[in-house]
Amino acid sequence: MAGGAAPAPGALLSALLWAAAAAAAAAAAGPEGSPAPSAFGRVYRGNVNISAERVYAFAYRSQPGQVDAVRVYVNSSSENLQYPVLFVVRQQKGVLSWQVPLIFRGLYQRTYNYQEVSRTLCPSEPTTETGSSDQIIFVDVASMAPFNIAYELLVTRLENFQLETNKAFNFTASPSQPQYFLYRFPQDVDSVIIKVVSDAVYPCSVVSVQDIVCPVYDLDHNVEFNGVYQTMTKQAAITVQRKDFPGEQFFVVFVIKPEDYACGGSVPSSVHGNVNRTWNLQRTKNLQVTIVPSVKKSVYVQAMFFSFLSFLSFYLGSVVVAFVHYIRVQRKASAGRLCPEDGSGIMTSSQPITASTPEGSSYGAIDESSSSGGRQFSSPEGRPRAGSDTDSSVEEESDFDTMPEIESDKNIIRTKVFLYLSDLSRKDRRIVSKKYKIYFWNIITIAVFYALPVIQLVITYQTVVNVTGNQDICYYNFLCAHPLGVLSAFNNILSNAGHMLLGFLFLLIVLRRDILHRRAMEMKDVYTLDYGIPKHFGLFYAMGIALMMEGVLSACYHVCPNYSNFQFDTSFMYMIAGLCMLKLYQTRHPDINASAYSAYASFAVVICLAVLGVVFGKNDIWFWVIFSIIHVLASLALSTQIYYMGRFKIDLGMFRRAVMVLYTDCIQRCSRPMYMDRMVLLIVGNLVNWSFAIFGLVYRPRDFASYILGIFICNLLLYLAFYIIMKLRSSEKLLPIPMFCIVATAVVWAAALYFFFQTLSSWEETPAESREKNRPCILLGFFDDHDIWHFLSAAALFFSFLVLLTLDDDLDVVRRDKIPVF
C-alpha cells in the first residue's frame, strides 16, 4: 500500500479488541448465537440455564492521567438458592464474581438474600502515556439451573468517582450495593479528616479506608480485611495521614451491614419469605461524605507550647508568692515577732503547756496532772531534738499509743465534751511523723506497680488498633483526634500534662514548707513547737504523687479509652479524694488518724468494687443489693469511729453494743448527743450516703466507676464545707491566700465540671452510638471539651490541695490548747 495512508495504531488495536470480544462471546454463547459488543448505560435482559450462558464485552478508551471507574448493576427475580445466577467480570488485571441471590449472614447464622446487586469494578490505573489507551471488560452470566432464569444487566461509567477536598458528596448505599470512591492528597495537605454523616440512625454501616489495591473489599464479610474501618450510625470520622499511603491516594469504602446489631440496634424476629424482602428494602441509607484538611504541624507545636506555658505560669506565680512571703517574714523579723493571740507575750492558761514530760510522751500537750495555776513558759530543753529521729522499725510501724498510760488515760481525754488540739497531739512528734511518711513511700510503691502493667496494656491496645485497623476498639472523639507517631489521639494525652506539672509543683511547695519547718524545729522555735496545727507533711507528699499519677494514668487511659480500662482513669481519683479527707481529719486529730496500711487497704477494696461494678453492675440486681448493704454498713461503722474518736471497738460484738447504745440513749431516755457538732455532720453524711445507695439500687447506673467517684467527691465536699463552717464558727480567720484558693477552687471546679458533662464519647454504648456524640475541636483547633476538662481539673485539684495546705495558717500564732477540735 505504497500510495495509501497507513492505518492508525490505535484504530487497529481497537478493531482487534472488538474482534476478540465478539469471538469470545460467540464461543461462550453456543447455540444462542454470538452477542454484539455491548454499550454502557443500556439495560440488557436475557435468560440463562445450564446449557446457555451469556458474555458481554464493554470497550472504552481511557485518557492519560484519568481514573475510569465502571459500575455493574444486575438483577434476577429468582429466589432459588440452589441455582443462583453467577456473574463473573473479567478485567485486564483482575476478576470479580458474585451470585444472585446474594447471601449475607448475620447474628446467629441468620441469612439475608438480595436479588439486586450493584458493584463498582476496580478502576484501571491511570497511564502516563501521551496517548489514550483502549480497555475492555467481559461480563459472563451463567447458571447451573436446568430451567431458564431471567436476569437484567446494566453497566455504567462513573462520572463522580473521585472525591474533592472540602466538597460534600451525597450518595446511596445498601448491603448488596456498596460504594467506594477515590481520594488523592493535594500537594500542600499532609493529613485529612473523612467526615461522613447521615440523617438516619439505621441501617448500620461501615466506613473503611483502603489502599489502592485490587480487589477492593466492599462487602460485609470482607470489609474488615484491609485498611482502617469503623461502624457508623449517624456520624463517622477517620483521620488519614499522607505518610500511611505511599501512592498519596486511597479508597473510601461504604458498606451497609445486613443487621444493626453491631451498632446497638435490633434484629428482625424472622427473615423468611416476604419478611426477608421487606427487611432488605429497608436497608438503604443516604450518606454524605466530606473530606477536609486536618491541622498542620505548626498547630501541634502551638498546642504543646500552650499546654506547658499555661502550667509553667503557675510556677512563676508560686515563685512570686514565695518571694513576697519571704520579704514579709524578713520585715517581721526585723520589727520583732508578733505576739501570741492572747496579747500578753507570755502564754497563760489554767492548764499550762507542760514544761517537762517523759521522753517521747508529748509535744505541746496539756499537763493534766499539774495542779498549779501559775504561769509557766514552755521550755524546749525538755523536748527530744528535732534531728534525733531514729530509724527504729518498731517506732515506725507501731499502731499503739506511746504515751504513758499511768500519767494520762487517752480514753478519759477523748471523752471530754470540749476537746482542744493539745488533747489529740500528745504522741511523740517523731513517731507521728514517721507514721505519716509511710503514706508517701507506700503510694510511690503502689504507683510503680500499678502503672507499669497499665502502660504495657495500653501499648498493646494501641498496637492492635494500628495493626488491625479496627477503630471500634477505642472510644475517641474522632472529630478531634490528632495522631502523632503511633498514638491515635495525641491531644487527649497532651492535655494531661497539667496533672503532672502541677503535682510536681505542689511537691515543691510542700518541700519548701517542710524544710522551713525542720529549720524552725532545729532552732527550737516556740511557735513551731507549741503553736498552731502540728505540721506533718507525709499526706501532702502522697497527695502530690497521687496528682501526678492521675495525669499518667489518665494519659494511659486516653491512649485507647474503652470499657475495660476505664478504672485506670479513676483509680487515683479515689485515692486523691480519700487522702484529702484523711488530711482534713488529721489536721485536728493528729494522734488518731488512720494508718497508711489500713487507708491503702481500704482504697484497694474500693478499686476492687469498682472493677466488679464495671463487670457485673450493668444488669445484675444482686450486685447492687450487696454493694448497697456494704455501703450503708461502712458508712455506719466509719461514723461510729469518728463520733467516738476511735474508741468504739470494731469486732463481732459491735452490733450488740450499738443496739444497747441506741436503746439507752434514744429509747430508754432521749438525751442530747454529747458531741452535737459531730452528730450533725454524721447525720448529714449518712443521709447523703444512704441516698447514693438508694439511687444506685433503683437506677443501677452503667458507669459504676464514676458513680463511686461521685460518692467520694460528695463526701469530701461535705466534710470540707463542715470544716470551714466550724472554723468560722470558732472565730478563726481565713487569711488572704487560703481565701483566694477557696474562691479559685470553686470557680475552676465549676468551669471544669461544665466541660466534663459535655459528653463527647461513651463506652457505655456501642462504638457507632458513641460517635454520634463526637464534636469538633474548640481550642486552638487542637483540643476538645474533654481536653479542657483535663486542663481545668488539674488546676482545680491544685487549688484544692493549696486550700488544705494553707487553710489553718491563721493558727500559727494560736496555742494548741486554744484550738478546738471538730
Solvent accessible surface area in square Angstrom, and as a share of the most:
residue,aa,sasa,rsa
1,M,200,0.89
2,A,115,0.89
3,G,87,0.83
4,G,44,0.42
5,A,94,0.73
6,A,92,0.72
7,P,97,0.61
8,A,57,0.44
9,P,115,0.72
10,G,33,0.32
11,A,59,0.46
12,L,100,0.50
13,L,90,0.45
14,S,25,0.16
15,A,58,0.45
16,L,108,0.54
17,L,41,0.21
18,W,93,0.33
19,A,60,0.46
20,A,55,0.42
21,A,1,0.01
22,A,39,0.30
23,A,63,0.49
24,A,38,0.29
25,A,3,0.02
26,A,39,0.30
27,A,85,0.66
28,A,35,0.27
29,A,1,0.01
30,G,43,0.41
31,P,119,0.75
32,E,97,0.43
33,G,36,0.35
34,S,71,0.46
35,P,32,0.20
36,A,80,0.62
37,P,59,0.37
38,S,6,0.04
39,A,53,0.41
40,F,52,0.22
41,G,51,0.49
42,R,147,0.54
43,V,62,0.36
44,Y,27,0.10
45,R,167,0.61
46,G,18,0.17
47,N,70,0.36
48,V,0,0.00
49,N,27,0.14
50,I,105,0.53
51,S,83,0.54
52,A,7,0.06
53,E,63,0.28
54,R,41,0.15
55,V,3,0.02
56,Y,16,0.06
57,A,3,0.03
58,F,0,0.00
59,A,26,0.20
60,Y,21,0.08
61,R,110,0.40
62,S,2,0.02
63,Q,86,0.38
64,P,55,0.35
65,G,46,0.44
66,Q,72,0.32
67,V,28,0.16
68,D,8,0.04
69,A,2,0.01
70,V,4,0.02
71,R,24,0.09
72,V,0,0.00
73,Y,56,0.21
74,V,0,0.00
75,N,35,0.18
76,S,1,0.01
77,S,96,0.62
78,S,24,0.15
79,E,93,0.42
80,N,53,0.27
81,L,79,0.39
82,Q,148,0.66
83,Y,75,0.29
84,P,23,0.14
85,V,0,0.00
86,L,72,0.36
87,F,0,0.00
88,V,46,0.27
89,V,0,0.00
90,R,85,0.31
91,Q,46,0.21
92,Q,138,0.61
93,K,155,0.66
94,G,32,0.30
95,V,101,0.58
96,L,32,0.16
97,S,66,0.43
98,W,17,0.06
99,Q,53,0.24
100,V,0,0.00
101,P,0,0.00
102,L,15,0.08
103,I,57,0.29
104,F,6,0.02
105,R,148,0.54
106,G,21,0.20
107,L,47,0.24
108,Y,175,0.66
109,Q,131,0.58
110,R,56,0.20
111,T,46,0.27
112,Y,0,0.00
113,N,29,0.15
114,Y,13,0.05
115,Q,38,0.17
116,E,77,0.34
117,V,0,0.00
118,S,6,0.04
119,R,9,0.03
120,T,4,0.03
121,L,1,0.01
122,C,18,0.11
123,P,16,0.10
124,S,27,0.17
125,E,122,0.55
126,P,45,0.28
127,T,34,0.20
128,T,140,0.81
129,E,109,0.49
130,T,141,0.82
131,G,38,0.37
132,S,49,0.31
133,S,24,0.15
134,D,28,0.14
135,Q,27,0.12
136,I,30,0.15
137,I,3,0.02
138,F,30,0.12
139,V,0,0.00
140,D,26,0.13
141,V,0,0.00
142,A,28,0.21
143,S,5,0.03
144,M,125,0.56
145,A,0,0.00
146,P,93,0.58
147,F,94,0.39
148,N,96,0.49
149,I,5,0.03
150,A,53,0.41
151,Y,5,0.02
152,E,47,0.21
153,L,0,0.00
154,L,43,0.22
155,V,0,0.00
156,T,43,0.25
157,R,88,0.32
158,L,50,0.25
159,E,166,0.74
160,N,97,0.50
161,F,7,0.03
162,Q,81,0.36
163,L,13,0.06
164,E,98,0.44
165,T,40,0.23
166,N,98,0.50
167,K,121,0.51
168,A,50,0.39
169,F,50,0.21
170,N,97,0.50
171,F,21,0.09
172,T,59,0.34
173,A,2,0.01
174,S,11,0.07
175,P,0,0.00
176,S,2,0.01
177,Q,50,0.22
178,P,1,0.00
179,Q,30,0.13
180,Y,2,0.01
181,F,9,0.04
182,L,4,0.02
183,Y,2,0.01
184,R,84,0.31
185,F,11,0.05
186,P,43,0.27
187,Q,165,0.73
188,D,109,0.57
189,V,17,0.09
190,D,84,0.43
191,S,18,0.12
192,V,0,0.00
193,I,13,0.06
194,I,1,0.00
195,K,63,0.27
196,V,1,0.00
197,V,63,0.36
198,S,11,0.07
199,D,145,0.75
200,A,47,0.36
201,V,53,0.30
202,Y,80,0.30
203,P,6,0.04
204,C,0,0.00
205,S,1,0.01
206,V,3,0.02
207,V,1,0.01
208,S,0,0.00
209,V,1,0.01
210,Q,2,0.01
211,D,51,0.26
212,I,57,0.29
213,V,82,0.47
214,C,68,0.41
215,P,76,0.48
216,V,12,0.07
217,Y,62,0.24
218,D,2,0.01
219,L,11,0.06
220,D,24,0.13
221,H,121,0.54
222,N,22,0.12
223,V,1,0.00
224,E,91,0.41
225,F,140,0.58
226,N,43,0.22
227,G,31,0.29
228,V,45,0.26
229,Y,19,0.07
230,Q,0,0.00
231,T,12,0.07
232,M,0,0.00
233,T,0,0.00
234,K,77,0.33
235,Q,35,0.16
236,A,0,0.00
237,A,1,0.01
238,I,1,0.00
239,T,31,0.18
240,V,6,0.03
241,Q,34,0.15
242,R,38,0.14
243,K,139,0.59
244,D,79,0.41
245,F,22,0.09
246,P,124,0.78
247,G,50,0.48
248,E,69,0.31
249,Q,36,0.16
250,F,0,0.00
251,F,1,0.00
252,V,0,0.00
253,V,0,0.00
254,F,1,0.00
255,V,0,0.00
256,I,0,0.00
257,K,31,0.13
258,P,3,0.02
259,E,9,0.04
260,D,9,0.05
261,Y,127,0.48
262,A,39,0.30
263,C,0,0.00
264,G,39,0.38
265,G,17,0.17
266,S,90,0.58
267,V,42,0.24
268,P,18,0.12
269,S,114,0.73
270,S,44,0.28
271,V,15,0.09
272,H,143,0.64
273,G,58,0.55
274,N,112,0.58
275,V,75,0.43
276,N,15,0.08
277,R,106,0.39
278,T,71,0.41
279,W,39,0.14
280,N,18,0.09
281,L,135,0.67
282,Q,112,0.50
283,R,6,0.02
284,T,73,0.42
285,K,3,0.01
286,N,108,0.56
287,L,5,0.02
288,Q,59,0.26
289,V,2,0.01
290,T,30,0.17
291,I,2,0.01
292,V,30,0.17
293,P,56,0.35
294,S,19,0.12
295,V,33,0.19
296,K,140,0.59
297,K,156,0.66
298,S,61,0.40
299,V,29,0.17
300,Y,29,0.11
301,V,72,0.42
302,Q,101,0.45
303,A,0,0.00
304,M,64,0.29
305,F,123,0.51
306,F,76,0.32
307,S,0,0.00
308,F,83,0.35
309,L,106,0.53
310,S,39,0.25
311,F,7,0.03
312,L,80,0.40
313,S,59,0.38
314,F,49,0.20
315,Y,43,0.17
316,L,119,0.59
317,G,33,0.32
318,S,26,0.17
319,V,96,0.55
320,V,81,0.46
321,V,77,0.44
322,A,30,0.24
323,F,125,0.52
324,V,76,0.44
325,H,79,0.35
326,Y,119,0.45
327,I,57,0.29
328,R,135,0.49
329,V,65,0.37
330,Q,85,0.38
331,R,167,0.61
332,K,88,0.37
333,A,74,0.58
334,S,98,0.63
335,A,91,0.71
336,G,45,0.44
337,R,135,0.49
338,L,100,0.50
339,C,82,0.49
340,P,11,0.07
341,E,109,0.49
342,D,50,0.26
343,G,58,0.56
344,S,62,0.40
345,G,36,0.35
346,I,83,0.42
347,M,8,0.04
348,T,36,0.21
349,S,33,0.21
350,S,100,0.65
351,Q,77,0.34
352,P,8,0.05
353,I,4,0.02
354,T,13,0.07
355,A,27,0.21
356,S,93,0.60
357,T,41,0.24
358,P,53,0.33
359,E,130,0.58
360,G,12,0.11
361,S,10,0.07
362,S,14,0.09
363,Y,19,0.07
364,G,1,0.01
365,A,2,0.02
366,I,7,0.04
367,D,43,0.22
368,E,66,0.30
369,S,89,0.57
370,S,42,0.27
371,S,117,0.76
372,S,68,0.44
373,G,62,0.60
374,G,43,0.41
375,R,179,0.65
376,Q,79,0.35
377,F,104,0.43
378,S,2,0.01
379,S,37,0.24
380,P,32,0.20
381,E,133,0.59
382,G,44,0.42
383,R,39,0.14
384,P,46,0.29
385,R,169,0.62
386,A,18,0.14
387,G,64,0.61
388,S,44,0.28
389,D,48,0.25
390,T,58,0.34
391,D,129,0.67
392,S,42,0.27
393,S,68,0.44
394,V,115,0.66
395,E,46,0.21
396,E,58,0.26
397,E,102,0.46
398,S,33,0.22
399,D,105,0.55
400,F,165,0.69
401,D,31,0.16
402,T,60,0.35
403,M,14,0.06
404,P,48,0.30
405,E,89,0.40
406,I,175,0.89
407,E,96,0.43
408,S,13,0.08
409,D,53,0.27
410,K,56,0.24
411,N,69,0.35
412,I,119,0.61
413,I,5,0.03
414,R,19,0.07
415,T,56,0.32
416,K,64,0.27
417,V,79,0.45
418,F,155,0.65
419,L,9,0.04
420,Y,81,0.31
421,L,0,0.00
422,S,0,0.00
423,D,3,0.02
424,L,1,0.01
425,S,0,0.00
426,R,24,0.09
427,K,21,0.09
428,D,4,0.02
429,R,38,0.14
430,R,25,0.09
431,I,15,0.07
432,V,3,0.01
433,S,13,0.09
434,K,23,0.10
435,K,35,0.15
436,Y,0,0.00
437,K,72,0.30
438,I,21,0.11
439,Y,0,0.00
440,F,40,0.17
441,W,153,0.54
442,N,36,0.19
443,I,0,0.00
444,I,54,0.28
445,T,72,0.42
446,I,49,0.25
447,A,5,0.04
448,V,75,0.43
449,F,154,0.64
450,Y,52,0.20
451,A,9,0.07
452,L,113,0.56
453,P,76,0.48
454,V,7,0.04
455,I,65,0.33
456,Q,130,0.58
457,L,74,0.37
458,V,3,0.02
459,I,104,0.53
460,T,70,0.41
461,Y,46,0.17
462,Q,6,0.03
463,T,70,0.41
464,V,60,0.35
465,V,9,0.05
466,N,75,0.39
467,V,118,0.68
468,T,66,0.39
469,G,1,0.01
470,N,36,0.18
471,Q,31,0.14
472,D,25,0.13
473,I,41,0.21
474,C,0,0.00
475,Y,27,0.10
476,Y,7,0.03
477,N,8,0.04
478,F,12,0.05
479,L,17,0.08
480,C,1,0.00
481,A,8,0.06
482,H,4,0.02
483,P,19,0.12
484,L,81,0.40
485,G,55,0.52
486,V,106,0.61
487,L,46,0.23
488,S,28,0.18
489,A,1,0.01
490,F,24,0.10
491,N,0,0.00
492,N,8,0.04
493,I,31,0.16
494,L,12,0.06
495,S,0,0.00
496,N,0,0.00
497,A,10,0.08
498,G,0,0.00
499,H,6,0.03
500,M,62,0.28
501,L,37,0.18
502,L,0,0.00
503,G,0,0.00
504,F,95,0.40
505,L,7,0.03
506,F,0,0.00
507,L,24,0.12
508,L,70,0.35
509,I,33,0.17
510,V,0,0.00
511,L,79,0.39
512,R,83,0.30
513,R,58,0.21
514,D,14,0.07
515,I,70,0.35
516,L,72,0.36
517,H,23,0.10
518,R,108,0.39
519,R,142,0.52
520,A,22,0.17
521,M,16,0.07
522,E,116,0.52
523,M,154,0.69
524,K,90,0.38
525,D,35,0.18
526,V,33,0.19
527,Y,28,0.10
528,T,24,0.14
529,L,13,0.06
530,D,1,0.00
531,Y,7,0.03
532,G,0,0.00
533,I,18,0.09
534,P,7,0.05
535,K,60,0.25
536,H,6,0.03
537,F,18,0.07
538,G,3,0.03
539,L,0,0.00
540,F,12,0.05
541,Y,33,0.13
542,A,0,0.00
543,M,0,0.00
544,G,0,0.00
545,I,25,0.13
546,A,0,0.00
547,L,0,0.00
548,M,49,0.22
549,M,24,0.11
550,E,8,0.04
551,G,0,0.00
552,V,40,0.23
553,L,0,0.00
554,S,2,0.01
555,A,12,0.09
556,C,12,0.07
557,Y,14,0.05
558,H,9,0.04
559,V,17,0.10
560,C,0,0.00
561,P,7,0.04
562,N,10,0.05
563,Y,74,0.28
564,S,53,0.34
565,N,0,0.00
566,F,24,0.10
567,Q,29,0.13
568,F,17,0.07
569,D,22,0.11
570,T,6,0.03
571,S,1,0.01
572,F,1,0.00
573,M,22,0.10
574,Y,1,0.00
575,M,8,0.03
576,I,4,0.02
577,A,4,0.03
578,G,5,0.04
579,L,0,0.00
580,C,4,0.03
581,M,43,0.19
582,L,31,0.16
583,K,14,0.06
584,L,4,0.02
585,Y,31,0.12
586,Q,4,0.02
587,T,17,0.10
588,R,1,0.00
589,H,3,0.01
590,P,3,0.02
591,D,7,0.04
592,I,31,0.16
593,N,7,0.04
594,A,40,0.31
595,S,21,0.14
596,A,1,0.01
597,Y,107,0.41
598,S,55,0.36
599,A,7,0.05
600,Y,16,0.06
601,A,56,0.43
602,S,62,0.40
603,F,11,0.04
604,A,50,0.39
605,V,86,0.50
606,V,26,0.15
607,I,25,0.13
608,C,78,0.47
609,L,30,0.15
610,A,0,0.00
611,V,55,0.32
612,L,79,0.39
613,G,1,0.01
614,V,8,0.05
615,V,80,0.46
616,F,79,0.33
617,G,1,0.01
618,K,66,0.28
619,N,127,0.65
620,D,47,0.25
621,I,85,0.43
622,W,129,0.45
623,F,10,0.04
624,W,0,0.00
625,V,61,0.35
626,I,87,0.44
627,F,12,0.05
628,S,10,0.06
629,I,95,0.48
630,I,75,0.38
631,H,19,0.09
632,V,42,0.24
633,L,86,0.43
634,A,56,0.43
635,S,15,0.09
636,L,76,0.38
637,A,33,0.26
638,L,114,0.57
639,S,17,0.11
640,T,34,0.20
641,Q,55,0.24
642,I,42,0.21
643,Y,23,0.09
644,Y,50,0.19
645,M,1,0.00
646,G,40,0.39
647,R,67,0.24
648,F,25,0.10
649,K,142,0.60
650,I,86,0.43
651,D,53,0.27
652,L,176,0.88
653,G,21,0.20
654,M,37,0.16
655,F,114,0.48
656,R,163,0.59
657,R,68,0.25
658,A,39,0.30
659,V,96,0.55
660,M,104,0.46
661,V,52,0.30
662,L,106,0.53
663,Y,106,0.40
664,T,43,0.25
665,D,53,0.27
666,C,77,0.46
667,I,128,0.65
668,Q,118,0.52
669,R,149,0.54
670,C,121,0.72
671,S,50,0.32
672,R,172,0.63
673,P,41,0.26
674,M,102,0.45
675,Y,13,0.05
676,M,65,0.29
677,D,44,0.23
678,R,19,0.07
679,M,54,0.24
680,V,76,0.44
681,L,21,0.10
682,L,18,0.09
683,I,89,0.45
684,V,61,0.35
685,G,12,0.12
686,N,13,0.07
687,L,100,0.50
688,V,44,0.25
689,N,13,0.06
690,W,89,0.31
691,S,66,0.43
692,F,42,0.18
693,A,4,0.03
694,I,109,0.55
695,F,94,0.39
696,G,0,0.00
697,L,62,0.31
698,V,91,0.52
699,Y,150,0.57
700,R,81,0.29
701,P,32,0.20
702,R,112,0.41
703,D,35,0.18
704,F,1,0.00
705,A,0,0.00
706,S,35,0.23
707,Y,15,0.06
708,I,6,0.03
709,L,25,0.12
710,G,23,0.22
711,I,16,0.08
712,F,30,0.12
713,I,60,0.31
714,C,50,0.30
715,N,31,0.16
716,L,29,0.14
717,L,98,0.49
718,L,44,0.22
719,Y,30,0.11
720,L,36,0.18
721,A,48,0.37
722,F,23,0.10
723,Y,1,0.00
724,I,29,0.14
725,I,108,0.55
726,M,16,0.07
727,K,0,0.00
728,L,93,0.46
729,R,161,0.59
730,S,38,0.25
731,S,101,0.65
732,E,19,0.09
733,K,125,0.53
734,L,34,0.17
735,L,63,0.31
736,P,103,0.65
737,I,84,0.42
738,P,1,0.01
739,M,85,0.38
740,F,128,0.53
741,C,4,0.02
742,I,39,0.20
743,V,79,0.45
744,A,13,0.10
745,T,18,0.10
746,A,62,0.48
747,V,94,0.54
748,V,25,0.14
749,W,48,0.17
750,A,66,0.51
751,A,39,0.31
752,A,0,0.00
753,L,75,0.37
754,Y,130,0.50
755,F,41,0.17
756,F,77,0.32
757,F,143,0.59
758,Q,39,0.17
759,T,63,0.37
760,L,10,0.05
761,S,35,0.23
762,S,19,0.12
763,W,25,0.09
764,E,47,0.21
765,E,57,0.26
766,T,33,0.19
767,P,25,0.16
768,A,0,0.00
769,E,43,0.19
770,S,2,0.02
771,R,3,0.01
772,E,67,0.30
773,K,65,0.27
774,N,8,0.04
775,R,103,0.37
776,P,77,0.48
777,C,28,0.17
778,I,93,0.47
779,L,48,0.24
780,L,79,0.39
781,G,37,0.36
782,F,0,0.00
783,F,0,0.00
784,D,1,0.01
785,D,10,0.05
786,H,46,0.20
787,D,0,0.00
788,I,23,0.12
789,W,33,0.12
790,H,5,0.02
791,F,18,0.08
792,L,45,0.22
793,S,5,0.03
794,A,0,0.00
795,A,10,0.08
796,A,0,0.00
797,L,11,0.05
798,F,5,0.02
799,F,25,0.10
800,S,22,0.14
801,F,0,0.00
802,L,23,0.11
803,V,3,0.02
804,L,22,0.11
805,L,13,0.06
806,T,8,0.05
807,L,3,0.01
808,D,16,0.08
809,D,30,0.15
810,D,13,0.07
811,L,4,0.02
812,D,52,0.27
813,V,41,0.23
814,V,7,0.04
815,R,7,0.02
816,R,4,0.02
817,D,13,0.07
818,K,89,0.38
819,I,1,0.00
820,P,35,0.22
821,V,21,0.12
822,F,13,0.05
